[in-house]
């Protein structure tokens, strides 16, 4: 019996699900350090501007 004549007994839905889970399970893990540094810079910039604005307003209220 050749491979071409053998009937596939696995349902298509199960094969698609297995393909997707295997694809994402064994992919290379990305480097999160650059994303973490970028997020830190954004948060630091946002808070720094709030502190500068608050100190400027506190100085003008005196």
C-alpha distances in whole Angstrom, upper triangle without the diagonal:
4,7,8,7,7,11,13,16,18,21,22,26,25,23,26,28,26,26,30,31,29,31,34,34,33,35,38,42,44,48,50,53,54,54,56,58,58,59,62,63,63,64,67,68,68,70,73,74,75,77,79,79,80,83,84,85,86,89,90,91,93
4,5,6,7,10,13,15,18,20,21,25,24,21,24,26,25,24,28,29,27,28,32,32,31,33,36,39,42,45,48,51,51,51,53,56,56,56,59,61,61,62,65,66,66,68,70,71,72,74,76,77,78,80,82,82,84,86,87,88,91
4,6,5,9,10,13,15,17,18,21,20,18,20,23,21,20,24,25,23,25,28,28,27,29,32,36,38,42,44,47,48,47,50,52,52,53,55,57,57,58,61,62,62,64,66,67,68,70,72,73,74,76,78,79,80,82,84,84,87
4,6,8,10,13,15,17,17,21,20,18,20,23,22,21,24,26,25,25,29,30,29,30,34,37,39,43,45,48,48,48,50,53,52,53,56,58,57,59,61,62,62,65,67,68,68,71,72,73,74,77,78,79,80,83,84,84,87
4,6,9,12,15,17,17,21,21,19,21,24,23,23,26,28,27,28,31,32,31,33,36,39,42,45,47,51,51,50,53,56,55,55,59,60,60,61,64,65,65,67,69,70,71,73,75,75,77,79,80,81,83,85,86,87,89
4,6,9,12,14,15,19,18,16,19,22,20,21,24,25,24,26,29,29,29,31,34,37,40,43,45,49,49,49,51,54,53,54,57,58,58,59,62,63,63,65,67,68,69,71,73,74,75,77,78,79,81,83,84,85,87
4,6,9,11,12,16,15,14,17,19,19,19,22,24,23,25,28,28,28,30,34,37,39,43,44,48,49,48,50,53,52,52,55,57,56,57,61,62,61,63,66,67,67,69,71,72,73,75,77,77,79,81,82,83,85
4,6,8,9,13,12,10,14,16,15,15,19,20,19,21,24,24,25,27,31,33,36,39,41,44,45,44,46,49,49,49,52,54,53,54,57,58,58,60,62,63,63,66,68,68,69,72,73,73,75,78,79,79,82
4,6,9,12,10,10,14,15,14,16,19,20,19,22,24,24,25,28,31,33,36,40,41,45,46,44,46,49,49,49,52,54,53,54,57,58,57,59,62,63,63,65,68,68,69,71,73,73,75,77,78,78,81
4,6,8,7,7,10,11,11,13,15,16,16,18,21,21,22,24,28,30,33,36,37,41,42,41,42,46,45,45,48,50,49,50,53,54,54,55,58,59,59,62,64,64,65,68,69,69,71,73,74,75,77
4,5,5,6,9,10,11,12,15,16,17,18,20,21,23,25,28,30,33,36,37,41,42,40,42,45,44,44,47,49,48,49,52,53,52,54,57,58,58,60,62,62,63,66,67,68,69,72,73,73,76
4,5,5,6,9,10,10,12,14,15,16,19,20,21,23,26,28,30,34,35,39,39,38,40,43,42,42,45,47,45,46,50,51,50,52,55,55,55,58,60,60,61,64,65,65,67,70,70,71,74
4,5,5,6,9,10,11,12,14,15,17,18,20,22,25,27,29,32,33,37,37,35,37,41,40,39,42,44,43,44,47,48,47,49,52,52,53,55,57,57,58,61,62,62,64,67,67,68,71
4,5,5,6,9,10,11,12,14,16,16,18,20,24,25,28,31,32,36,37,35,37,40,39,39,42,44,43,43,47,48,47,49,52,53,53,55,57,58,58,61,63,63,64,67,68,68,71
4,5,5,6,9,10,10,12,14,15,17,18,22,24,26,30,31,35,36,34,36,39,39,38,41,43,43,44,47,48,47,49,52,53,53,55,57,58,59,61,63,63,65,67,68,69,71
4,5,5,6,9,10,11,13,14,16,17,21,22,24,28,29,33,33,31,34,37,36,36,39,41,40,41,44,45,44,46,49,50,50,52,54,55,56,58,60,60,62,64,65,66,68
4,5,5,6,8,10,11,12,14,16,19,21,23,27,27,31,32,30,32,35,34,34,37,39,38,39,42,43,42,44,47,48,48,50,52,53,54,56,58,58,59,62,63,63,66
4,6,5,6,8,10,10,12,14,18,19,22,26,27,30,31,30,32,35,35,34,37,39,39,39,42,44,43,45,48,49,49,51,54,54,55,57,59,59,61,63,64,65,67
4,6,5,6,9,10,11,12,16,18,20,24,25,29,30,28,31,34,33,33,36,38,37,39,41,43,42,44,47,48,48,51,53,53,54,57,58,59,60,62,64,64,67
4,6,5,6,8,10,11,15,16,18,22,23,26,27,25,28,31,30,30,33,35,34,35,38,39,39,41,43,44,45,47,49,49,51,53,54,55,56,59,60,61,63
4,5,5,6,9,10,14,15,17,21,22,25,26,25,26,30,30,29,32,34,34,34,37,39,38,40,43,44,44,46,48,49,50,52,54,54,56,58,59,60,62
4,6,5,6,8,12,14,17,20,22,25,26,25,27,30,30,30,33,35,35,36,38,40,40,42,44,45,46,48,50,51,52,54,56,56,58,60,61,62,64
4,6,6,6,10,12,15,18,20,23,24,23,25,28,28,28,31,33,33,34,37,38,38,40,42,43,44,46,48,49,50,52,54,54,56,58,59,60,63
4,6,5,9,10,12,16,17,20,21,20,22,25,25,25,28,30,29,30,33,35,35,36,39,40,41,43,45,45,46,49,50,51,52,55,56,57,59
4,6,9,10,13,16,17,21,22,21,23,26,26,26,28,31,31,31,34,36,36,37,40,41,42,43,46,47,47,50,51,52,53,56,57,58,60
4,7,9,12,15,17,20,22,21,23,26,26,27,29,31,31,32,35,36,37,38,41,42,43,45,47,48,49,51,52,53,55,57,58,59,61
4,6,9,13,15,18,19,18,21,23,23,24,27,28,29,30,32,34,34,36,38,39,41,42,44,45,46,48,50,51,52,54,56,57,59
4,6,9,12,15,16,16,18,20,21,22,24,26,27,28,30,32,33,34,36,37,39,40,42,43,45,46,48,49,50,52,54,55,57
4,7,9,12,13,13,15,17,18,19,21,23,24,25,27,28,29,31,33,34,35,37,39,40,41,43,45,46,47,49,51,52,54
4,6,9,10,10,12,14,15,16,18,20,20,22,24,25,26,28,30,31,33,34,36,37,38,40,42,43,44,46,48,49,51
4,6,7,8,9,11,12,14,15,17,18,20,21,23,24,26,27,29,30,32,33,35,36,37,39,41,42,43,45,47,49
4,6,5,6,9,10,11,12,14,15,16,18,20,21,22,24,26,27,28,30,32,33,34,36,38,39,40,42,43,45
4,5,5,6,9,10,10,12,14,15,16,18,20,21,22,24,26,27,28,30,31,32,34,36,37,38,40,42,43
4,5,5,6,9,10,11,12,14,15,17,19,20,21,23,25,26,27,29,30,31,33,35,36,37,39,41,43
4,5,5,6,9,10,11,12,14,15,17,18,20,21,23,24,26,27,29,30,32,33,35,36,38,39,41
4,5,5,6,9,10,11,12,14,15,16,18,20,21,22,24,26,27,28,30,32,33,34,36,37,39
4,5,5,6,9,10,10,12,14,15,16,18,20,21,22,24,25,26,28,30,31,32,34,36,38
4,5,5,6,9,10,11,12,14,15,17,19,20,21,23,24,26,27,29,30,32,33,35,37
4,5,5,6,8,10,11,12,14,16,17,18,20,21,23,24,26,27,29,30,32,33,35
4,5,5,6,8,10,11,12,14,15,16,18,20,21,22,24,26,26,28,30,31,33
4,6,5,6,9,10,10,12,14,15,16,18,20,21,22,24,25,27,28,30,32
4,5,5,6,9,10,11,13,14,16,17,19,20,21,23,24,26,27,29,31
4,5,5,6,8,10,11,12,14,16,17,18,20,21,22,24,26,27,29
4,5,5,6,9,10,10,12,14,15,16,18,20,21,22,24,26,27
4,6,5,6,9,10,11,12,14,15,16,18,20,21,23,24,26
4,6,5,6,9,10,11,12,15,16,17,18,20,22,23,25
4,5,5,6,9,10,10,12,14,15,16,18,20,21,23
4,5,5,6,9,10,11,12,14,15,16,18,20,22
4,5,5,6,9,10,10,12,14,15,17,18,21
4,6,5,6,9,10,10,12,14,15,16,19
4,5,5,6,8,10,10,12,14,15,17
4,5,5,6,9,10,11,12,14,16
4,6,5,6,9,10,11,12,15
4,5,5,6,9,10,11,13
4,5,5,6,9,10,11
4,5,5,6,9,10
4,5,5,6,9
4,6,5,7
4,6,6
4,6
4
